[in-house]
Amino acid sequence: MKEEKEGKTETGEVISSVHKTVLLNETIDGLNLSAKSRAEMTVLDGTFGGGGHSAEICRKFPGIKIIAIDQDKSAFKKAENKFKGLNCKLSLHNVNFKDLAEVLKEEGVEKVDGIILDLGLSSDQLENSGRGFSFMKDEPLLMTMKASPTPEDLTAIDVVNTWEEKNLADVIYGYGEEKYARRIAREIVAARKNKKIETTFDLVEIIKKAVPVGYQRGRLHFVTRTFQAIRIAVNNELGVLQEGLVNGFEVLKEGGRMSVISFHSLEDRIVKNFYKQKVKESKAVLVNKKPILASDEEQKDNPRSRSAKLRVLEKI
């Protein structure tokens, strides 16, 4: 998904480069749009982000209809320059991609030719959101995808200050695959008794106290897995993905394709198993039996792409 200036790969490498859309051509080529009538094509970009995929589709297929979705409303404003001079019917919707059926109903569209889900974080979410996605900046510990969260929305502040120790440990281990999950959860609970945990740096210091010194010197930054786990929990990312896949497959035309890019094993497992089930039900075929990975050249140019896996499914 998306354009990224400062972020980290699954291996914890910090990236400081202009955002580059990962597996751009492979994702679009996977949709097989060139085999269809251009004037009648509709593509749903369920994770608009930096707009890289949608803009490239506009360039390659003038006149195409693109329905773009992003939970962060600010993403659309930041990407508008990419579409200047391009000829496509672009509509923007500020919702979660799991609600794509309601979006299509609003658009008066029953079925689409292609769906893109790029599950990475955008550069603005990481670097400019001010919502605590990156441990590299001291920001309010929100980690919500919503640009303007309401008091009713769950945030990372709620998670670290109110969840029971066992729940914290289970989330950090289950979603982050963090081997020191229990120690980190114990330290979080101890720390919040003295002072409310409110910022990213508050959490970094707590994790630092919980893990061995040697672990802090590893290739993977020692807070990466915990931050990832809490972010996934706050946004119910795995549940949303499962629901989005089900709803997306339902609105695909026969012969329509779904391209999904994942960046860590939990996401990829959900996508892989969903695709397998549809094949087993004789409702789809795998376009690629193994995930498509970034080329050596792309990985060298954009280290973030090393953890990306693209899977493409065609409805029959």
RALIN-V687004 format. One record per residue. PSI is psi in whole degrees, -180 to 180 (999 if undefined). OMEGA is omega in degrees with one decimal (* if undefined). BURIAL is I if it has 24 or more other C-alpha atoms within 12 Angstrom, else O. Layout:
psi=PSI omega=OMEGA burial=BURIAL
psi=PSI omega=OMEGA burial=BURIAL
This chain:
psi=9 omega=-178.2 burial=I
psi=173 omega=-173.8 burial=I
psi=137 omega=-172.2 burial=I
psi=127 omega=178.0 burial=I
psi=-49 omega=179.5 burial=I
psi=124 omega=-179.5 burial=I
psi=-161 omega=-179.8 burial=I
psi=147 omega=175.9 burial=I
psi=178 omega=178.5 burial=I
psi=-22 omega=177.5 burial=I
psi=3 omega=173.3 burial=I
psi=7 omega=-179.6 burial=I
psi=132 omega=178.0 burial=O
psi=133 omega=-175.1 burial=I
psi=130 omega=176.8 burial=I
psi=88 omega=-178.9 burial=O
psi=163 omega=177.8 burial=O
psi=141 omega=-175.9 burial=O
psi=135 omega=177.8 burial=I
psi=131 omega=179.2 burial=I
psi=125 omega=-176.3 burial=I
psi=139 omega=177.0 burial=I
psi=44 omega=-174.5 burial=I
psi=-59 omega=-176.3 burial=I
psi=-38 omega=-179.9 burial=I
psi=-39 omega=-179.5 burial=I
psi=-45 omega=-178.8 burial=I
psi=-43 omega=177.8 burial=I
psi=-35 omega=-179.8 burial=I
psi=-25 omega=-179.8 burial=I
psi=-18 omega=176.7 burial=I
psi=41 omega=-176.5 burial=I
psi=-25 omega=-177.5 burial=I
psi=-17 omega=-179.1 burial=O
psi=1 omega=-175.0 burial=O
psi=168 omega=176.6 burial=O
psi=117 omega=-171.3 burial=O
psi=-41 omega=-174.9 burial=O
psi=-21 omega=-175.7 burial=O
psi=1 omega=-174.5 burial=O
psi=143 omega=173.9 burial=I
psi=129 omega=177.5 burial=I
psi=137 omega=176.1 burial=I
psi=116 omega=174.9 burial=I
psi=99 omega=-172.6 burial=I
psi=-11 omega=-179.5 burial=I
psi=72 omega=-171.0 burial=I
psi=-48 omega=177.0 burial=I
psi=-120 omega=179.4 burial=I
psi=-1 omega=176.3 burial=I
psi=9 omega=-175.2 burial=I
psi=-47 omega=-179.4 burial=I
psi=-45 omega=-178.6 burial=I
psi=-42 omega=-179.5 burial=I
psi=-41 omega=-179.7 burial=I
psi=-36 omega=175.9 burial=I
psi=-41 omega=177.0 burial=I
psi=-41 omega=-179.7 burial=I
psi=-43 omega=-174.7 burial=O
psi=-28 omega=-174.6 burial=O
psi=73 omega=-179.9 burial=I
psi=140 omega=178.5 burial=I
psi=-10 omega=-178.2 burial=O
psi=153 omega=176.2 burial=I
psi=126 omega=177.9 burial=I
psi=124 omega=175.2 burial=I
psi=112 omega=-173.7 burial=I
psi=136 omega=-178.0 burial=I
psi=137 omega=170.1 burial=I
psi=137 omega=-179.2 burial=I
psi=-23 omega=179.4 burial=I
psi=105 omega=-175.7 burial=I
psi=-32 omega=-177.3 burial=I
psi=-19 omega=-178.5 burial=I
psi=-37 omega=-176.8 burial=I
psi=-42 omega=-180.0 burial=I
psi=-40 omega=-176.3 burial=O
psi=-22 omega=-176.2 burial=O
psi=0 omega=-170.6 burial=I
psi=-30 omega=-179.5 burial=O
psi=-26 omega=-179.4 burial=O
psi=-19 omega=-174.1 burial=O
psi=1 omega=178.5 burial=I
psi=128 omega=179.3 burial=O
psi=-2 omega=179.2 burial=O
psi=148 omega=-176.1 burial=O
psi=94 omega=173.5 burial=O
psi=160 omega=179.3 burial=I
psi=99 omega=-175.0 burial=I
psi=125 omega=174.8 burial=I
psi=143 omega=-172.5 burial=I
psi=137 omega=-177.3 burial=I
psi=123 omega=-176.9 burial=I
psi=76 omega=177.9 burial=I
psi=175 omega=173.1 burial=I
psi=145 omega=-174.4 burial=I
psi=-16 omega=175.7 burial=I
psi=-21 omega=-179.3 burial=I
psi=25 omega=-175.1 burial=I
psi=-28 omega=179.6 burial=I
psi=-40 omega=178.4 burial=I
psi=-36 omega=178.5 burial=O
psi=-46 omega=-179.3 burial=I
psi=-36 omega=177.5 burial=I
psi=-42 omega=177.9 burial=O
psi=-35 omega=-179.6 burial=O
psi=-13 omega=-176.0 burial=O
psi=27 omega=-179.2 burial=O
psi=129 omega=-179.7 burial=I
psi=-45 omega=-176.3 burial=O
psi=155 omega=179.6 burial=I
psi=159 omega=-178.6 burial=I
psi=-27 omega=-177.5 burial=I
psi=152 omega=177.0 burial=I
psi=134 omega=174.6 burial=I
psi=130 omega=170.9 burial=I
psi=112 omega=177.8 burial=I
psi=110 omega=-165.9 burial=I
psi=9 omega=178.0 burial=I
psi=172 omega=176.7 burial=I
psi=144 omega=179.1 burial=I
psi=162 omega=179.2 burial=I
psi=-40 omega=-177.7 burial=I
psi=-34 omega=176.0 burial=I
psi=-39 omega=-178.3 burial=I
psi=-46 omega=-168.2 burial=I
psi=-35 omega=-170.0 burial=I
psi=0 omega=-175.3 burial=I
psi=-31 omega=-175.4 burial=I
psi=17 omega=-174.1 burial=I
psi=12 omega=170.4 burial=I
psi=26 omega=178.2 burial=I
psi=-32 omega=-176.1 burial=I
psi=137 omega=176.6 burial=I
psi=0 omega=-178.9 burial=I
psi=-13 omega=-179.8 burial=I
psi=146 omega=178.2 burial=O
psi=104 omega=-175.5 burial=O
psi=164 omega=174.7 burial=I
psi=138 omega=-173.9 burial=I
psi=76 omega=-177.4 burial=I
psi=-58 omega=178.4 burial=I
psi=21 omega=176.1 burial=I
psi=144 omega=178.9 burial=I
psi=-18 omega=-178.5 burial=I
psi=132 omega=-179.5 burial=I
psi=-35 omega=-178.9 burial=I
psi=79 omega=-178.1 burial=O
psi=145 omega=176.7 burial=O
psi=167 omega=177.9 burial=O
psi=-24 omega=-179.4 burial=O
psi=-18 omega=-178.1 burial=O
psi=138 omega=177.0 burial=O
psi=137 omega=175.5 burial=I
psi=170 omega=177.8 burial=I
psi=-28 omega=175.7 burial=I
psi=-43 omega=177.5 burial=I
psi=-45 omega=-176.8 burial=I
psi=-53 omega=-173.4 burial=I
psi=-20 omega=-177.4 burial=I
psi=-16 omega=-174.2 burial=I
psi=-23 omega=-177.0 burial=O
psi=146 omega=179.1 burial=I
psi=155 omega=-176.5 burial=O
psi=-44 omega=-179.3 burial=I
psi=-42 omega=178.8 burial=O
psi=-42 omega=178.0 burial=I
psi=-47 omega=-178.9 burial=I
psi=-42 omega=-179.4 burial=I
psi=-40 omega=179.9 burial=I
psi=-46 omega=-178.1 burial=I
psi=-36 omega=177.7 burial=I
psi=-45 omega=-175.6 burial=I
psi=-42 omega=-177.7 burial=I
psi=-26 omega=-177.6 burial=I
psi=-11 omega=-177.0 burial=I
psi=41 omega=-177.8 burial=I
psi=119 omega=-175.2 burial=I
psi=-20 omega=177.8 burial=I
psi=28 omega=-175.4 burial=I
psi=-45 omega=-176.9 burial=I
psi=-40 omega=178.1 burial=I
psi=-40 omega=179.7 burial=I
psi=-44 omega=178.8 burial=I
psi=-42 omega=179.8 burial=I
psi=-41 omega=-178.8 burial=I
psi=-36 omega=177.1 burial=I
psi=-48 omega=-179.4 burial=I
psi=-39 omega=179.0 burial=I
psi=-42 omega=-177.2 burial=O
psi=-39 omega=-176.2 burial=I
psi=-15 omega=175.7 burial=I
psi=-28 omega=-179.2 burial=O
psi=-34 omega=-175.7 burial=O
psi=138 omega=179.0 burial=O
psi=136 omega=178.6 burial=O
psi=116 omega=-170.7 burial=I
psi=-21 omega=-175.4 burial=I
psi=167 omega=178.2 burial=I
psi=-42 omega=-179.2 burial=I
psi=-31 omega=173.2 burial=O
psi=-47 omega=-177.0 burial=I
psi=-39 omega=177.7 burial=I
psi=-45 omega=-178.7 burial=I
psi=-37 omega=178.4 burial=O
psi=-46 omega=179.9 burial=I
psi=-38 omega=179.7 burial=I
psi=-38 omega=178.9 burial=I
psi=-25 omega=-172.6 burial=I
psi=-25 omega=-172.9 burial=I
psi=155 omega=-179.5 burial=I
psi=154 omega=-179.6 burial=O
psi=-41 omega=179.9 burial=O
psi=-35 omega=179.6 burial=O
psi=-32 omega=-179.4 burial=O
psi=-15 omega=-177.5 burial=O
psi=6 omega=-178.1 burial=O
psi=169 omega=-180.0 burial=O
psi=-38 omega=177.1 burial=O
psi=125 omega=179.4 burial=O
psi=136 omega=-169.6 burial=I
psi=-13 omega=178.1 burial=I
psi=-8 omega=-172.4 burial=I
psi=-51 omega=-174.3 burial=I
psi=-38 omega=179.2 burial=I
psi=-44 omega=177.9 burial=I
psi=-44 omega=179.1 burial=I
psi=-46 omega=-176.8 burial=I
psi=-45 omega=-178.8 burial=I
psi=-40 omega=177.1 burial=I
psi=-43 omega=179.1 burial=I
psi=-42 omega=-179.4 burial=I
psi=-45 omega=-178.6 burial=I
psi=-41 omega=-174.9 burial=I
psi=4 omega=-178.1 burial=I
psi=46 omega=-170.7 burial=I
psi=-38 omega=-177.3 burial=I
psi=-38 omega=175.7 burial=I
psi=-41 omega=177.9 burial=O
psi=-42 omega=179.0 burial=I
psi=-47 omega=-179.6 burial=I
psi=-46 omega=179.7 burial=I
psi=-40 omega=179.4 burial=O
psi=-38 omega=178.1 burial=I
psi=-45 omega=179.7 burial=I
psi=-50 omega=-178.2 burial=I
psi=-36 omega=179.6 burial=I
psi=-44 omega=179.9 burial=I
psi=-36 omega=-178.9 burial=I
psi=-36 omega=-175.5 burial=I
psi=1 omega=176.3 burial=I
psi=139 omega=171.7 burial=I
psi=160 omega=170.1 burial=I
psi=131 omega=-174.4 burial=O
psi=-8 omega=176.7 burial=I
psi=155 omega=-176.0 burial=I
psi=153 omega=178.9 burial=I
psi=122 omega=176.6 burial=I
psi=121 omega=-178.8 burial=I
psi=126 omega=176.7 burial=I
psi=123 omega=176.2 burial=I
psi=161 omega=-176.9 burial=I
psi=-4 omega=172.2 burial=I
psi=166 omega=-167.6 burial=I
psi=-34 omega=-178.3 burial=I
psi=-44 omega=177.2 burial=I
psi=-48 omega=-175.9 burial=I
psi=-36 omega=179.4 burial=I
psi=-41 omega=178.9 burial=O
psi=-46 omega=179.7 burial=I
psi=-47 omega=-178.7 burial=I
psi=-46 omega=-177.9 burial=I
psi=-37 omega=177.7 burial=O
psi=-46 omega=178.6 burial=I
psi=-45 omega=-180.0 burial=I
psi=-41 omega=-179.1 burial=I
psi=-41 omega=179.3 burial=O
psi=-36 omega=176.3 burial=O
psi=-42 omega=178.9 burial=O
psi=-35 omega=179.3 burial=O
psi=1 omega=-177.6 burial=O
psi=35 omega=179.2 burial=O
psi=-9 omega=-175.8 burial=O
psi=166 omega=173.4 burial=I
psi=149 omega=176.4 burial=I
psi=127 omega=175.4 burial=I
psi=-37 omega=175.7 burial=I
psi=121 omega=-177.2 burial=I
psi=-34 omega=175.5 burial=O
psi=151 omega=-179.0 burial=O
psi=145 omega=175.6 burial=I
psi=129 omega=-179.6 burial=I
psi=160 omega=177.2 burial=I
psi=146 omega=178.4 burial=I
psi=163 omega=177.2 burial=O
psi=-38 omega=-179.5 burial=O
psi=-44 omega=180.0 burial=O
psi=-40 omega=179.7 burial=O
psi=-36 omega=178.3 burial=O
psi=-39 omega=-178.5 burial=O
psi=-31 omega=-176.2 burial=O
psi=91 omega=-176.3 burial=I
psi=-28 omega=-179.3 burial=I
psi=-27 omega=-176.0 burial=I
psi=-12 omega=-176.8 burial=I
psi=-31 omega=-177.5 burial=I
psi=1 omega=-176.8 burial=I
psi=138 omega=175.7 burial=I
psi=126 omega=179.9 burial=I
psi=128 omega=174.7 burial=I
psi=137 omega=-176.1 burial=I
psi=133 omega=-178.9 burial=I
psi=140 omega=176.7 burial=I
psi=130 omega=179.0 burial=I
psi=139 omega=179.7 burial=I
psi=999 omega=* burial=O
